[in-house]
Amino acid sequence: FLLKELDTLRAKNKKLQDKLSEKDKELKTIKLDLELQERATEAKIAEKIAALVEEVYSAQRERDEAVMARLKLANEERDEAFLRVQRLEKSLKQLENINPEENDMTLQELLNRINNADTGIDILKNGAIILNRIHRTKERKNKIIAEEMNAVIEQRDAALSQ
């Protein structure tokens, strides 16, 4: 009887060991599946991070290109302004050097010449010189004011665009 009972217990023990090894295999499979899922999740996360980094780099490149374009435009505007100033200085020198003798005379000297003139032609000539000087002075002032206004408007527009 004891031998029979021992045999049944051995059979039960064998069945339990088989079940245990089957459950152990299932546990290992579940662990492997879980590890594979974790790796897949990590891969997805890494993929999303890589896409985000690429997007950031792309945005940075676009920003850098925009900054370079603005710098190029600012340099061009600076060069244009420099050339304009040179042209204005050149034209101002030309205006001043039209008749150096007249520019050397003060307005008081011209008025004295009119007072001391003997003929009407001298009076007209000196009066024309005075009127011409007044006209040129007004033109220069208007030109300077216009250039300053244009510069102010350009600065305002540049500030607004920035």
C-alpha positions as CSV (number, residue, x, y, z in Angstrom):
1,F,0.0,0.0,0.0
2,L,2.8,2.3,0.9
3,L,4.6,1.6,-2.3
4,K,1.4,2.3,-4.2
5,E,0.9,5.5,-2.4
6,L,4.6,6.4,-3.0
7,D,4.1,5.7,-6.7
8,T,1.0,8.0,-6.8
9,L,2.9,10.7,-4.9
10,R,5.8,10.3,-7.3
11,A,3.4,10.6,-10.3
12,K,1.8,13.6,-8.7
13,N,5.2,15.1,-8.0
14,K,6.2,14.4,-11.6
15,K,3.0,16.1,-12.8
16,L,3.7,19.1,-10.5
17,Q,7.3,19.4,-11.7
18,D,6.1,19.2,-15.3
19,K,3.5,21.9,-14.6
20,L,6.2,23.9,-12.8
21,S,8.6,23.7,-15.7
22,E,5.7,24.6,-18.1
23,K,4.8,27.6,-15.9
24,D,8.5,28.5,-15.8
25,K,8.7,28.4,-19.6
26,E,5.5,30.6,-19.8
27,L,7.1,33.0,-17.3
28,K,10.3,33.3,-19.4
29,T,8.2,33.9,-22.5
30,I,6.2,36.6,-20.8
31,K,9.4,38.2,-19.6
32,L,10.9,38.1,-23.1
33,D,7.6,39.5,-24.5
34,L,7.7,42.3,-21.9
35,E,11.4,43.0,-22.7
36,L,10.6,43.2,-26.4
37,Q,7.7,45.6,-25.7
38,E,10.0,47.7,-23.6
39,R,12.6,47.8,-26.4
40,A,9.9,48.7,-28.9
41,T,8.6,51.5,-26.7
42,E,12.2,52.7,-26.2
43,A,12.7,52.6,-30.0
44,K,9.5,54.6,-30.5
45,I,10.6,57.2,-27.9
46,A,14.1,57.4,-29.5
47,E,12.4,57.9,-32.9
48,K,10.2,60.7,-31.6
49,I,13.2,62.3,-29.9
50,A,15.2,62.1,-33.2
51,A,12.3,63.6,-35.1
52,L,12.1,66.4,-32.5
53,V,15.8,67.1,-32.7
54,E,15.6,67.2,-36.5
55,E,12.8,69.6,-36.2
56,V,14.7,71.8,-33.8
57,Y,17.8,71.7,-36.1
58,S,15.6,72.6,-39.1
59,A,14.0,75.6,-37.2
60,Q,17.5,76.7,-36.2
61,R,18.7,76.6,-39.8
62,E,15.7,78.6,-40.9
63,R,16.3,81.1,-38.2
64,D,20.0,81.4,-39.1
65,E,19.1,81.9,-42.7
66,A,16.6,84.6,-41.8
67,V,19.2,86.3,-39.6
68,M,21.8,86.1,-42.4
69,A,19.3,87.6,-44.9
70,R,18.6,90.4,-42.5
71,L,22.3,91.1,-42.0
72,K,22.8,91.0,-45.7
73,L,19.9,93.5,-46.2
74,A,21.3,95.7,-43.4
75,N,24.7,95.7,-45.0
76,E,23.2,96.6,-48.4
77,E,21.2,99.4,-46.8
78,R,24.4,100.6,-45.0
79,D,26.3,100.6,-48.3
80,E,23.6,102.4,-50.1
81,A,23.4,105.0,-47.4
82,F,27.2,105.4,-47.5
83,L,27.1,105.9,-51.3
84,R,24.2,108.4,-50.9
85,V,26.2,110.3,-48.3
86,Q,29.2,110.4,-50.7
87,R,27.0,111.6,-53.5
88,L,25.5,114.3,-51.3
89,E,28.9,115.4,-50.1
90,K,30.1,115.5,-53.7
91,S,27.1,117.5,-54.9
92,L,27.5,119.9,-51.9
93,K,31.1,120.5,-52.9
94,Q,30.0,121.2,-56.4
95,L,27.3,123.6,-55.2
96,E,29.9,125.4,-53.0
97,N,32.4,125.5,-55.9
98,I,30.1,126.9,-58.6
99,N,31.6,130.4,-58.2
100,P,34.2,130.5,-55.5
101,E,34.4,134.3,-55.6
102,E,30.8,134.7,-54.8
103,N,31.0,132.1,-51.9
104,D,33.8,134.0,-50.3
105,M,31.8,137.2,-50.2
106,T,29.5,137.7,-47.2
107,L,26.0,138.9,-47.6
108,Q,27.0,142.2,-46.1
109,E,29.7,142.6,-48.7
110,L,27.2,142.0,-51.5
111,L,24.8,144.5,-50.1
112,N,27.6,147.0,-49.9
113,R,28.4,146.4,-53.5
114,I,24.8,147.1,-54.4
115,N,24.9,150.3,-52.4
116,N,28.2,151.4,-54.1
117,A,27.1,150.3,-57.6
118,D,27.3,153.0,-60.2
119,T,25.1,151.4,-62.8
120,G,21.8,149.5,-62.9
121,I,23.6,146.5,-64.4
122,D,25.9,146.2,-61.4
123,I,22.9,146.4,-59.1
124,L,21.0,143.7,-61.1
125,K,24.2,141.6,-61.2
126,N,24.8,141.7,-57.4
127,G,21.1,141.4,-56.7
128,A,21.0,138.3,-58.9
129,I,24.0,136.9,-56.9
130,I,22.2,137.5,-53.6
131,L,19.0,135.9,-54.9
132,N,20.9,133.0,-56.3
133,R,22.7,132.4,-53.0
134,I,19.3,132.6,-51.1
135,H,17.8,130.1,-53.6
136,R,20.8,127.7,-53.3
137,T,20.7,127.9,-49.5
138,K,17.0,127.1,-49.5
139,E,17.5,124.2,-51.9
140,R,20.3,122.8,-49.7
141,K,18.2,123.1,-46.6
142,N,15.3,121.4,-48.3
143,K,17.6,118.7,-49.7
144,I,19.1,118.1,-46.3
145,I,15.7,118.0,-44.6
146,A,14.4,115.6,-47.2
147,E,17.4,113.3,-46.8
148,E,17.0,113.4,-43.0
149,M,13.3,112.6,-43.3
150,N,14.0,109.7,-45.6
151,A,16.7,108.4,-43.2
152,V,14.2,108.7,-40.3
153,I,11.5,107.0,-42.3
154,E,13.9,104.2,-43.3
155,Q,14.9,103.7,-39.7
156,R,11.3,103.7,-38.6
157,D,10.4,101.1,-41.3
158,A,13.4,99.0,-40.3
159,A,12.4,99.1,-36.7
160,L,8.8,98.2,-37.5
161,S,9.9,95.3,-39.7
162,Q,12.2,94.0,-36.9
